[in-house]
């Protein structure tokens, strides 16, 4: 019984440590996301194998411009809009996708984790963008 209890305590401590290392930040205004962001992305659920890289510029007015670089090296431009939600997430709509941004603090850096669906096919995709300073 003590071994189970010790295991549970360890699991709780580990989960607490992970949660504090990646604190979610509620976004009240899209202007707080203004600036340059970049990182990996790909098809499927968040964190699947990255196959593209993204560079994105968020504007204070809630618009953004992005360039997706495919594994072939082809660069595909995109643009869209962002809108804050009551739960602190940000809904966004691009030319081909709609999705949600969640902002995190990870090791002192702001990171946007994006989960999207293709407007036509419904296929899921993801990106993890770190603020460029």
Residue frames as a rotation matrix with the C-alpha (Angstrom) as fourth column:
UNK 1
0.566 0.825 0.000 0.00
0.825 -0.566 0.000 0.00
0.000 0.000 -1.000 0.00
UNK 2
0.429 -0.473 -0.770 2.83
0.175 -0.792 0.585 2.43
-0.886 -0.386 -0.257 0.82
UNK 3
-0.632 -0.684 0.364 4.38
0.450 0.058 0.891 1.80
-0.630 0.727 0.272 -2.58
UNK 4
-0.093 0.699 0.709 1.12
0.964 -0.114 0.239 2.76
0.248 0.705 -0.664 -4.30
UNK 5
0.786 0.387 -0.482 0.80
0.544 -0.803 0.241 5.88
-0.294 -0.452 -0.842 -2.14
UNK 6
-0.022 -0.891 -0.453 4.40
0.175 -0.450 0.876 6.86
-0.984 -0.060 0.165 -2.87
UNK 7
-0.646 -0.177 0.742 3.77
0.725 0.162 0.670 6.33
-0.239 0.971 0.023 -6.59
UNK 8
0.369 0.866 0.336 0.68
0.902 -0.421 0.094 8.54
0.223 0.268 -0.937 -6.48
UNK 9
0.657 -0.206 -0.725 2.56
0.289 -0.820 0.494 11.28
-0.696 -0.534 -0.479 -4.63
UNK 10
-0.457 -0.889 0.034 5.36
0.302 -0.119 0.946 11.12
-0.837 0.443 0.323 -7.19
UNK 11
-0.376 0.397 0.837 2.86
0.923 0.076 0.378 11.27
0.086 0.914 -0.395 -10.07
UNK 12
0.725 0.672 -0.149 1.15
0.688 -0.719 0.100 14.33
-0.040 -0.175 -0.984 -8.56
UNK 13
0.323 -0.689 -0.649 4.52
0.145 -0.642 0.753 16.06
-0.935 -0.337 -0.108 -8.04
UNK 14
-0.657 -0.576 0.486 5.55
0.528 0.109 0.842 15.34
-0.538 0.810 0.233 -11.61
UNK 15
0.016 0.755 0.655 2.25
0.968 -0.176 0.180 16.63
0.251 0.631 -0.734 -13.00
UNK 16
0.785 0.228 -0.576 2.53
0.455 -0.843 0.287 19.78
-0.420 -0.488 -0.765 -10.88
UNK 17
-0.140 -0.937 -0.320 6.05
0.189 -0.342 0.920 20.34
-0.972 0.068 0.225 -12.18
UNK 18
-0.620 -0.027 0.784 4.94
0.776 0.132 0.617 19.93
-0.121 0.991 -0.061 -15.82
UNK 19
0.430 0.877 0.213 1.97
0.888 -0.454 0.077 22.24
0.164 0.156 -0.974 -15.32
UNK 20
0.673 -0.198 -0.712 4.12
0.239 -0.853 0.464 24.98
-0.700 -0.482 -0.527 -13.78
UNK 21
-0.450 -0.890 0.071 6.73
0.317 -0.085 0.945 24.64
-0.835 0.447 0.320 -16.54
UNK 22
-0.873 0.227 0.432 4.03
0.410 -0.141 0.901 25.21
0.265 0.964 0.030 -19.18
UNK 23
-0.530 0.657 -0.536 1.63
0.394 -0.369 -0.842 27.72
-0.751 -0.657 -0.063 -17.75
UNK 24
-0.185 0.558 0.809 -1.35
0.949 -0.112 0.295 28.61
0.255 0.822 -0.508 -19.96
UNK 25
-0.835 -0.109 -0.539 -1.89
0.258 -0.943 -0.209 32.35
-0.486 -0.314 0.816 -20.35
UNK 26
0.203 0.960 0.192 -5.35
0.815 -0.056 -0.577 33.77
-0.544 0.273 -0.794 -21.00
UNK 27
-0.825 -0.400 0.401 -5.35
0.564 -0.644 0.518 36.18
0.051 0.653 0.756 -23.95
UNK 28
-0.115 0.785 -0.609 -7.57
0.562 -0.454 -0.691 39.20
-0.819 -0.422 -0.389 -23.32
UNK 29
0.662 0.227 -0.714 -6.66
-0.350 -0.749 -0.563 41.17
-0.663 0.623 -0.416 -26.46
UNK 30
0.811 -0.340 0.475 -5.15
0.571 0.636 -0.519 39.95
-0.125 0.693 0.710 -29.74
UNK 31
0.763 -0.563 0.317 -2.82
-0.322 -0.756 -0.569 42.96
0.561 0.332 -0.758 -29.74
UNK 32
0.530 -0.575 0.624 -0.87
-0.705 0.110 0.701 41.17
-0.472 -0.811 -0.347 -26.96
UNK 33
0.498 -0.325 0.804 0.15
0.401 0.908 0.119 38.57
-0.769 0.263 0.583 -29.58
UNK 34
0.980 -0.124 -0.158 1.54
-0.201 -0.560 -0.803 41.18
0.011 0.819 -0.574 -31.99
UNK 35
0.164 -0.986 0.036 5.01
-0.793 -0.110 0.599 40.41
-0.587 -0.127 -0.800 -33.31
UNK 36
0.052 -0.277 -0.960 6.93
-0.840 0.508 -0.192 37.68
0.541 0.816 -0.206 -35.06
UNK 37
0.321 0.132 0.938 6.50
-0.669 0.732 0.126 33.99
-0.670 -0.668 0.324 -34.22
UNK 38
0.069 -0.263 -0.962 8.03
-0.880 0.438 -0.182 30.84
0.469 0.860 -0.202 -35.73
UNK 39
-0.328 -0.227 0.917 8.12
-0.713 0.697 -0.083 27.11
-0.620 -0.681 -0.390 -35.26
UNK 40
-0.992 -0.111 -0.054 7.21
-0.122 0.801 0.586 23.64
-0.022 0.588 -0.808 -36.52
UNK 41
-0.087 0.992 0.089 3.85
-0.822 -0.021 -0.569 22.26
-0.563 -0.122 0.817 -37.60
UNK 42
-0.953 -0.227 -0.200 2.26
-0.302 0.758 0.579 19.37
0.020 0.612 -0.790 -39.39
UNK 43
-0.207 0.916 -0.344 -0.80
-0.494 0.206 0.845 17.26
0.845 0.344 0.410 -40.03
UNK 44
-0.050 0.303 -0.952 -2.84
0.532 0.815 0.231 15.55
0.845 -0.495 -0.202 -37.34
UNK 45
0.824 0.424 -0.375 -2.95
0.503 -0.244 0.829 16.23
0.260 -0.872 -0.415 -33.62
UNK 46
0.751 -0.525 0.401 -0.77
-0.587 -0.808 0.041 18.74
0.303 -0.267 -0.915 -31.79
UNK 47
0.234 -0.784 0.575 2.73
-0.767 0.214 0.605 17.39
-0.597 -0.583 -0.551 -31.41
UNK 48
0.849 0.028 0.528 2.62
0.262 0.845 -0.466 14.88
-0.459 0.534 0.710 -34.27
UNK 49
-0.032 -0.938 0.344 5.69
0.848 0.157 0.506 14.61
-0.529 0.308 0.791 -36.44
UNK 50
0.340 0.140 -0.930 6.52
-0.142 -0.970 -0.198 18.13
-0.930 0.200 -0.310 -37.73
UNK 51
0.068 -0.279 0.958 6.76
0.885 0.461 0.072 18.35
-0.461 0.843 0.278 -41.52
UNK 52
0.383 0.048 0.922 6.59
0.606 -0.767 -0.212 22.12
0.697 0.640 -0.323 -42.11
UNK 53
-0.534 -0.427 -0.730 8.01
0.813 -0.497 -0.304 25.25
-0.233 -0.756 0.612 -40.56
UNK 54
0.462 0.781 0.421 6.02
0.814 -0.562 0.149 28.42
0.353 0.274 -0.895 -40.09
UNK 55
-0.828 -0.503 -0.247 6.90
0.557 -0.787 -0.265 32.07
-0.061 -0.357 0.932 -39.78
UNK 56
0.144 0.967 0.209 4.05
0.897 -0.217 0.386 34.32
0.419 0.131 -0.898 -38.74
UNK 57
-0.942 -0.296 0.161 3.64
0.214 -0.895 -0.392 38.03
0.260 -0.335 0.906 -38.12
UNK 58
-0.028 0.936 -0.350 0.69
0.996 0.058 0.074 38.95
0.090 -0.346 -0.934 -35.90
UNK 59
-0.600 -0.095 0.794 -0.57
0.247 -0.966 0.071 42.51
0.761 0.238 0.604 -36.22
UNK 60
-0.982 0.174 -0.078 -2.12
0.021 -0.308 -0.951 44.50
-0.190 -0.935 0.298 -33.34
UNK 61
-0.448 0.861 -0.239 -5.43
-0.891 -0.451 0.044 44.74
-0.070 0.233 0.970 -35.27
UNK 62
0.100 0.496 0.863 -5.98
-0.467 0.789 -0.399 40.96
-0.879 -0.362 0.311 -35.14
UNK 63
0.910 0.089 -0.405 -4.75
-0.409 0.360 -0.839 40.12
0.071 0.929 0.363 -38.64
UNK 64
0.242 -0.887 0.394 -1.75
-0.240 0.339 0.910 37.94
-0.940 -0.315 -0.130 -39.43
UNK 65
0.636 -0.207 -0.744 0.47
-0.729 0.156 -0.666 36.98
0.254 0.966 -0.051 -42.36
UNK 66
0.402 -0.488 0.775 2.24
-0.354 0.697 0.623 33.63
-0.844 -0.525 0.108 -42.39
UNK 67
0.193 -0.389 -0.901 4.61
-0.919 0.251 -0.305 31.71
0.345 0.886 -0.309 -44.61
UNK 68
0.693 0.047 0.719 4.58
-0.349 0.895 0.278 27.91
-0.631 -0.444 0.637 -44.42
UNK 69
-0.106 -0.784 -0.612 7.76
-0.994 0.103 0.040 26.26
0.031 0.612 -0.790 -45.68
UNK 70
0.878 0.476 -0.043 7.08
-0.478 0.875 -0.074 22.73
0.002 0.086 0.996 -46.92
UNK 71
0.478 -0.722 0.500 9.63
0.048 0.590 0.806 19.92
-0.877 -0.361 0.317 -46.68
UNK 72
0.485 -0.257 0.836 10.25
0.869 0.244 -0.430 20.43
-0.094 0.935 0.342 -50.43
UNK 73
-0.625 -0.711 -0.322 11.38
0.689 -0.697 0.199 23.99
-0.366 -0.098 0.925 -49.67
UNK 74
-0.376 0.586 0.718 8.31
0.546 -0.486 0.682 25.52
0.749 0.648 -0.137 -51.31
UNK 75
-0.926 0.076 -0.369 7.08
0.265 -0.565 -0.781 28.58
-0.268 -0.821 0.504 -49.41
UNK 76
-0.318 0.909 0.268 3.30
0.728 0.054 0.683 29.05
0.607 0.413 -0.679 -49.19
UNK 77
-0.957 -0.017 0.290 1.99
-0.137 -0.854 -0.503 32.44
0.256 -0.521 0.815 -47.99
UNK 78
-0.174 0.935 -0.310 -1.21
0.811 0.314 0.494 32.73
0.559 -0.165 -0.812 -45.99
UNK 79
-0.899 -0.045 0.436 -3.10
-0.195 -0.850 -0.490 35.36
0.393 -0.525 0.755 -44.04
UNK 80
-0.169 0.876 -0.452 -6.05
0.652 0.444 0.615 35.53
0.739 -0.191 -0.646 -41.71
UNK 81
-0.040 0.287 0.957 -7.71
-0.523 -0.822 0.225 37.00
0.852 -0.491 0.182 -38.66
UNK 82
-0.672 -0.198 -0.714 -7.68
0.492 0.601 -0.630 36.32
0.554 -0.774 -0.306 -34.92
UNK 83
0.029 0.712 0.701 -10.35
-0.458 -0.614 0.643 36.97
0.889 -0.340 0.308 -32.27
UNK 84
-0.888 -0.349 0.298 -10.14
-0.403 0.279 -0.872 36.48
0.221 -0.895 -0.389 -28.50
UNK 85
-0.097 0.831 -0.548 -12.64
0.118 0.556 0.823 34.13
0.988 0.015 -0.152 -26.87
UNK 86
0.564 0.418 0.712 -14.21
-0.590 -0.400 0.701 34.34
0.578 -0.816 0.021 -23.39
UNK 87
0.980 -0.169 -0.102 -12.14
0.196 0.775 0.601 31.34
-0.023 -0.609 0.793 -22.21
UNK 88
0.498 -0.835 -0.236 -8.83
-0.379 -0.454 0.806 33.11
-0.780 -0.312 -0.542 -22.95
UNK 89
-0.157 -0.495 0.855 -8.12
0.672 0.581 0.459 31.23
-0.724 0.647 0.241 -26.19
UNK 90
-0.306 0.027 -0.952 -7.96
-0.557 -0.816 0.156 32.87
-0.772 0.578 0.264 -29.61
UNK 91
0.434 0.476 0.765 -10.07
0.454 0.618 -0.642 31.69
-0.778 0.626 0.052 -32.54
UNK 92
-0.379 -0.559 -0.737 -8.42
-0.417 -0.608 0.675 32.21
-0.826 0.563 -0.002 -35.89
UNK 93
0.651 0.546 0.527 -9.44
0.300 0.452 -0.840 31.87
-0.697 0.705 0.131 -39.50
UNK 94
-0.464 -0.832 -0.303 -6.96
-0.161 -0.257 0.953 31.61
-0.871 0.491 -0.015 -42.33
UNK 95
-0.339 0.296 -0.893 -7.48
-0.933 -0.228 0.279 31.18
-0.121 0.928 0.353 -46.03
UNK 96
-0.237 0.207 -0.949 -7.76
-0.464 0.834 0.298 27.38
0.853 0.511 -0.102 -45.79
UNK 97
-0.472 -0.023 -0.881 -8.06
0.589 0.736 -0.334 26.62
0.656 -0.677 -0.334 -42.06
UNK 98
0.351 0.484 0.802 -9.94
-0.494 -0.631 0.598 27.56
0.795 -0.606 0.017 -38.89
UNK 99
0.026 -0.398 -0.917 -8.64
0.563 0.764 -0.315 26.85
0.826 -0.508 0.243 -35.43
UNK 100
0.966 0.256 0.043 -7.71
0.076 -0.437 0.896 27.83
0.248 -0.862 -0.441 -31.92
UNK 101
-0.101 -0.980 0.174 -4.55
-0.042 -0.170 -0.984 29.33
0.994 -0.107 -0.024 -30.42
UNK 102
0.924 0.175 -0.339 -3.60
0.336 0.049 0.941 28.71
0.181 -0.983 -0.013 -26.81
UNK 103
0.354 -0.814 0.460 -0.81
-0.409 -0.577 -0.707 30.80
0.841 0.062 -0.538 -25.34
UNK 104
0.843 -0.184 -0.506 1.67
0.500 0.614 0.611 29.20
0.198 -0.768 0.609 -22.92
UNK 105
0.519 -0.813 0.265 4.72
-0.847 -0.530 0.032 30.28
0.114 -0.241 -0.964 -20.99
UNK 106
0.950 -0.287 -0.126 7.36
0.283 0.958 -0.048 27.61
0.135 0.009 0.991 -21.57
UNK 107
0.178 -0.943 -0.282 10.72
0.969 0.117 0.219 28.10
-0.174 -0.312 0.934 -19.86
UNK 108
-0.196 -0.224 -0.955 10.23
0.372 -0.918 0.139 31.88
-0.907 -0.328 0.263 -19.85
UNK 109
-0.976 -0.128 -0.176 9.17
-0.114 -0.389 0.914 32.08
-0.186 0.912 0.365 -23.51
UNK 110
-0.066 0.992 -0.107 5.73
-0.600 -0.125 -0.790 32.74
-0.797 0.012 0.604 -24.96
UNK 111
-0.975 -0.198 0.104 4.54
-0.066 0.698 0.713 29.86
-0.214 0.689 -0.693 -27.15
UNK 112
-0.063 0.963 -0.262 1.36
-0.943 -0.144 -0.299 29.65
-0.326 0.228 0.917 -29.24
UNK 113
-0.859 -0.049 0.510 0.02
0.068 0.976 0.208 26.15
-0.507 0.213 -0.835 -29.71
UNK 114
-0.335 0.716 -0.613 -2.37
-0.902 -0.431 -0.011 26.10
-0.273 0.549 0.790 -32.65
UNK 115
-0.675 0.268 0.688 -4.86
0.307 0.949 -0.068 23.37
-0.671 0.166 -0.723 -33.54
UNK 116
-0.441 0.447 -0.778 -6.69
-0.757 -0.652 0.054 23.74
-0.483 0.613 0.626 -36.85
UNK 117
-0.049 0.463 0.885 -9.03
0.451 0.801 -0.394 22.05
-0.891 0.380 -0.248 -39.29
UNK 118
-0.966 -0.229 0.119 -9.01
0.186 -0.296 0.937 22.44
-0.180 0.927 0.328 -43.05
UNK 119
-0.472 0.829 -0.300 -12.16
-0.617 -0.553 -0.560 24.28
-0.630 -0.079 0.772 -44.15
UNK 120
-0.034 0.431 -0.902 -12.76
-0.957 0.246 0.154 21.90
0.289 0.868 0.404 -47.06
UNK 121
-0.163 -0.131 -0.978 -11.58
-0.223 0.970 -0.093 18.47
0.961 0.203 -0.187 -45.93
UNK 122
0.820 0.453 0.350 -11.80
-0.406 0.030 0.913 18.82
0.403 -0.891 0.208 -42.14
UNK 123
0.414 -0.749 -0.518 -8.25
0.578 0.656 -0.485 17.44
0.703 -0.099 0.705 -41.83
UNK 124
0.954 -0.086 -0.287 -6.53
0.222 -0.441 0.870 18.39
-0.202 -0.893 -0.402 -38.58
UNK 125
0.231 -0.941 0.246 -3.21
0.513 -0.098 -0.853 20.22
0.827 0.323 0.460 -38.39
UNK 126
0.812 -0.052 -0.581 -1.09
0.550 -0.264 0.792 21.87
-0.194 -0.963 -0.186 -35.70
UNK 127
0.234 -0.820 0.523 1.70
0.257 -0.466 -0.847 24.35
0.938 0.332 0.102 -35.11
UNK 128
0.641 -0.142 -0.755 3.81
0.743 -0.132 0.656 25.42
-0.192 -0.981 0.021 -32.15
UNK 129
0.373 -0.397 0.839 5.06
0.462 -0.704 -0.539 28.97
0.805 0.588 -0.080 -32.59
UNK 130
0.157 -0.436 -0.886 7.60
0.948 -0.186 0.259 30.60
-0.278 -0.880 0.384 -30.31
UNK 131
0.963 0.208 -0.174 7.81
0.178 -0.968 -0.175 34.38
-0.204 0.137 -0.969 -30.08
UNK 132
0.189 -0.911 0.366 10.87
0.901 0.013 -0.433 35.78
0.390 0.411 0.824 -31.86
UNK 133
0.760 0.055 -0.648 12.57
0.455 -0.757 0.470 38.52
-0.465 -0.652 -0.600 -29.88
